[in-house]
């Protein structure tokens, strides 16, 4: 069976980094995991307008792409709710998946975000999921998607932000709040001694489980 993982921005560098981070899951599953790039999307999804613009493109992608499950790899989960109305196949947003995964590893989670506007969108999503009481904090590295994707250049800022979430906010588990941040996970987890969630890995793991266990919605 096939899992389509969509990067809703047009950065092939981000898509490549996602593919690299998914290597352990690709090696362990019998399902095909295909990473796609939305060429019509912005180079980085960094504003409310970007999220609004790509949402219908995400729905169109799901409608025209043959797959058995879909992962929408943007931490604002654009178009996820709308796409679920367009198909009965499993669809996973990486933010929702990361939040749910974090609940299993600590009482309170912290989010390493790109910028202040990202934090506002994250808070709305967390509130919508009923998880506000489990949020320790959400702190920004003040970077673009492209800058955060550069593991070497962004490492110090990401590590410092993660440490503040733990030491100042009381986070017990960390979430990387961008699809392009996954490359930071191994070093960050080793440096801080806390579980770090790559949201793309979390969502794809959910998709694999859904196919393995035949989770389908009624009427699909």
C-alpha positions in Angstrom: 0.0 0.0 0.0 1.1 3.6 -0.5 1.4 6.5 1.8 1.6 10.0 0.1 3.6 12.5 2.2 2.9 16.0 0.8 5.2 19.0 1.5 2.7 21.8 0.8 5.5 24.3 0.1 7.6 24.4 -3.1 11.0 23.8 -1.4 12.5 20.5 -2.7 15.2 20.9 -0.1 12.6 20.6 2.6 11.1 17.5 0.9 14.6 16.0 0.7 15.1 16.5 4.4 11.8 14.9 5.2 12.7 11.9 3.0 16.0 11.6 4.9 14.3 11.7 8.3 11.8 9.0 7.2 14.6 6.6 6.3 14.1 4.4 9.4 10.3 4.1 8.8 10.8 3.5 5.1 13.2 0.6 5.9 10.9 -0.9 8.5 7.5 -0.9 6.7 6.2 -3.0 3.8 4.3 0.1 2.6 5.6 2.5 0.0 6.2 6.0 1.4 6.3 8.6 -1.3 7.3 12.2 -0.6 5.8 14.9 -2.9 6.4 18.6 -3.3 3.5 21.0 -4.0 5.1 23.1 -6.7 2.3 25.7 -6.6 2.9 26.4 -3.0 5.1 29.2 -1.5 8.7 28.5 -0.7 7.8 28.4 2.9 4.4 28.4 4.7 5.1 31.2 7.2 1.9 33.3 7.3 -1.8 32.9 7.8 -2.3 33.9 4.1 0.1 31.1 3.0 -1.9 28.6 5.1 -5.2 29.8 3.5 -3.7 29.7 0.0 -2.4 26.2 0.2 -5.4 24.6 1.9 -7.5 24.2 -1.3 -4.4 22.9 -3.1 -3.9 20.3 -0.4 -7.5 19.1 -0.9 -7.0 19.0 -4.7 -3.8 17.0 -4.2 -5.7 14.4 -2.1 -8.5 14.1 -4.7 -6.1 13.6 -7.7 -3.4 11.5 -6.0 -3.8 7.7 -5.7 -2.7 6.6 -2.3 -4.0 4.6 0.6 -3.1 7.2 3.3 -2.0 10.8 3.2 0.3 12.9 5.4 0.1 16.7 5.1 3.6 17.8 6.1 3.1 21.4 7.3 2.9 22.2 11.0 -0.1 24.4 10.5 -2.1 21.4 9.2 -3.4 23.3 6.2 -6.4 21.7 4.5 -6.4 18.6 6.7 -9.9 19.0 8.0 -11.3 19.8 4.5 -9.4 16.9 2.9 -10.9 14.5 5.4 -14.3 15.5 4.1 -13.2 14.7 0.5 -12.1 11.1 1.2 -12.6 8.3 3.7 -8.9 7.3 3.5 -6.7 8.1 6.5 -5.3 11.7 6.5 -2.8 12.9 9.1 -1.7 16.4 9.8 1.8 16.5 11.3 1.0 19.0 14.1 -2.0 16.9 15.3 0.1 13.7 15.1 3.0 15.3 17.0 0.8 16.6 19.8 -0.7 13.2 20.3 2.7 11.5 20.2 4.0 13.9 22.8 1.3 13.1 25.2 2.7 9.6 25.5 6.1 10.8 26.6 5.5 13.5 29.2 2.8 15.4 31.1 3.5 18.7 29.3 5.1 19.4 25.9 7.0 22.3 24.4 7.1 23.5 20.8 10.1 24.9 19.0 8.5 27.2 16.4 9.7 29.3 13.5 8.3 32.7 14.4 5.7 34.6 16.4 2.9 34.2 13.8 3.5 30.4 13.9 3.0 30.4 17.7 -0.4 32.0 17.3 -1.5 29.4 14.7 -0.2 26.6 16.9 -2.2 27.8 19.9 -5.4 27.9 17.9 -4.8 24.3 16.8 -3.9 23.1 20.3 -7.0 24.7 21.7 -9.1 23.2 19.0 -7.8 19.8 19.9 -8.5 20.3 23.6 -4.8 20.1 24.6 -4.1 23.5 26.1 -3.6 22.2 29.6 -0.8 19.9 28.3 1.2 22.8 26.6 4.2 24.0 28.6 5.3 26.6 26.1 5.8 27.5 22.5 9.0 29.4 21.7 10.3 30.8 18.4 13.7 30.5 16.8 12.8 33.5 14.6 13.8 31.9 11.3 12.3 31.2 7.9 11.6 27.6 6.8 14.8 27.6 4.7 16.9 28.9 7.6 15.5 26.4 10.1 16.1 23.6 7.6 19.9 24.3 7.6 20.8 22.0 10.5 24.4 23.3 11.0 23.4 27.0 10.9 20.3 26.7 13.0 21.6 24.2 15.6 22.5 26.7 18.3 19.2 28.6 18.1 17.1 25.4 18.1 19.1 23.9 21.0 18.9 27.2 23.0 15.1 27.4 22.4 14.6 23.7 23.4 16.6 24.2 26.6 14.4 27.3 27.5 11.3 25.2 27.0 12.6 22.6 29.4 14.3 24.8 32.0 11.9 27.8 32.0 8.6 26.4 30.9 8.7 22.9 32.4 8.4 21.0 29.1 9.0 17.2 29.5 9.0 16.4 25.8 9.8 18.7 22.8 8.1 19.0 19.4 9.9 20.4 16.4 7.3 22.8 15.0 8.1 22.6 11.3 8.4 19.8 8.7 11.9 21.0 7.8 13.3 20.8 11.3 13.4 17.0 11.5 17.1 16.9 10.9 17.7 18.6 14.3 16.0 15.7 16.2 19.0 13.4 16.9 21.4 16.0 18.2 18.7 17.9 20.1 17.5 14.8 21.9 21.1 13.8 22.8 22.0 17.3 24.0 18.9 17.9 26.2 18.1 14.4 27.4 14.4 14.6 26.6 12.3 13.0 24.0 12.1 15.1 20.8 9.3 14.5 18.3 9.8 15.0 14.6 6.2 15.7 13.4 6.7 14.2 10.0 7.9 10.9 11.6 5.0 11.0 14.0 2.4 11.4 11.2 3.9 8.8 9.0 4.1 6.3 11.9 0.4 6.9 12.4 -0.3 6.3 8.7 1.7 3.0 8.8 -0.3 1.9 11.8 -3.6 2.9 10.1 -2.8 0.7 7.1 -1.4 -2.2 9.1 -4.5 -2.3 11.4 -7.0 -1.5 8.6 -8.3 1.7 10.3 -11.0 3.0 7.9 -13.9 5.4 8.5 -17.5 4.3 8.2 -18.8 5.0 4.7 -15.4 5.2 3.1 
